[in-house]
Amino acid sequence: MTEYIKTKWHILAVLIAVASLSIALYGCHYIPFGEGGNKDGVSSIIGVSQANMREEWRVALINELREETDKYEDIRIVTTDATGNASKQIQDIDNLIGFGIDLLIISPCDEKIMGDKIKEVHDSGIPVIVMDRAVEGFDYTLYIGPDNEVIGQQAGNYIVNLLGEKGGDVVVLSGNPTSVQGTERLSGFKSAVENVKNINIHEVYLGTESKDAAYDMTITAKRIVKDADVVFTYSDSMALGVCDALRFMGLDKKVMTVDCDGFKGVDEGLDLVSQGRLKATVSCPIGGKEAIDYALSILNNESGVPKQVILRSNIIDSTNVEENLSRINAETADDGRKIKVGYSQVGQESNWRLANTKSIEESAKEFNIDLHMEIADQSQEKQFEAIRSFINEGVDVIVVSPVVETGWDEVLREAKAAGIPVIMSDRNVVVENREENLTTTYIGADFVEEGRRAMRWIRDNVSKTKDTLRIMEIMGNVGASPTEERDQGFREILLENPGYEISYSDYGDFTFEGGRKVVREYLENNEWDIDIIFSQNDDMALGAIEELKEHGIKPDVDVKIISVDATTEAFEAMVRGELSCAVECNPVIGPQLMKAIRDLCSGKQMPFRIITDEKVYDQAVADEYIRKRLY
Ligand code: GYE
């Protein structure tokens, strides 16, 4: 067949494929390809697989993704609607891949069924951003979503405060939630109100989660509603139905309504609060803007893309609705203003910490941020002094990597009183009352998952040479979040797998000498009878290895050694055959931190948490990866 005819048939084939696909992709936003089926001027195609287009906030997500994508000439978006059917969603995804997408954004119909499909796409090399419902495991590029339990709790706490000591009657309108989101919000709401004196809950079930069903049911339940103080429902659409019904019955001045979603459209949460029809809404940013921001970073192979972004939700009522409306529409603008940041760094205790400090200093320059860093040598008192000096200096933002989790409430209240937002970097704090919002966001690792990964590696790779393998745990410094949480995750998996026991644990303060000390002191009082060492960071593992060798104990032969951080020094020890496994804890969080600071200063909504992306390495892959290490 001559070249000409072949080309003609090719064009025809592509056009038929595009046409049939457009029909199959119900509600698709198809790409106007140039002649010959190529992507004239289009650098990337983002496929979006939406679980359904029945729920208002899902429609809102698609609209937000499109609004954001329309800002970029060379980016196209193709959307599909699985109509709530997991097998159709799988078909949609295959169609999108056939369409030639470069990245997939998916809000899964069913986390269990879709988890395997998401892993298949991710493993094929197509980046996957999962939104709203987290699937099991971490076989995706990035998860962005709210914490629906917290959203329900916030609504419940608001109503409890609203009704005060006197308490009152609360009608809970729920649609026999078909959505995970609804179930989680209700669960959070109930956890906040169930044990509160004088609060009487009256549950009213709808068939579906729609405005009309809520309207009809509110009228049908007039006998209960007319004596209620508050009606709670967990979506804007249902809340509108309730407000309309209360107005129809002449009860809208007597009975208050509280809901979740807080969307910004006409007659949606924010608007209803502005109109005075809705007492309060718990806003849940949809994440469309963030998804496209991160999608572009991923497509441009930028470093510092996190693993999870947990969106912040806020109580919005008449006192703050205008402020929130302006914040939601704020753009991240590098307006060139020199932002001044005070950073209280925990210390210089480990190679990880040195890499972390380097990443933050380099990113501050790159983002045009005036960074004032104080090193605290693992002293909380020194951190308090540094924070107070930043407050006196009048910095724009304070960032803290806290040496321990507790004891921060007073100094954080001082920063809040001074109007200076505080970001927790790398490690987190535990405060007395989360509702005080003493910190704006947490950027760092999921330490509990790191602990789980360490024990899963042991379970899967250390042969059971005896009934019970004895484990020595070398922990960081007392009270630090990585210490507590890595231990928690490790023990969680250990409990699921008989045949292992933590026979000895002690603190090594995340330092090389600390690791040596733990092993030395053990050997001063015991014959060596440990099969596995779990060290909560590399420096302590390397110190332990040094001490073992001085006593003629062969690392990785006589005792398997698993560490956390995965620094270059750990890779070198794995290549030498001394360290068995390194669970990654990424210190290179400078870019994410500086972006968050820029967003914060431009008034953008900050996520609750930004969790870094991490893997597990062992001797089988150490040689391959050692050259690629960034720290
Ligand atoms: O594992 C360790 C450092 O806070 C995650 O602190 C960080 C830990 C890290 O000293 O090396």
Residues whose N, C-alpha, C, O or C-beta is under 5 A from the ligand:
A	BS01	GYE	E349 S350 W352 R353 D426 R427 P482 F510 Q536 N537 V564 D565 C585
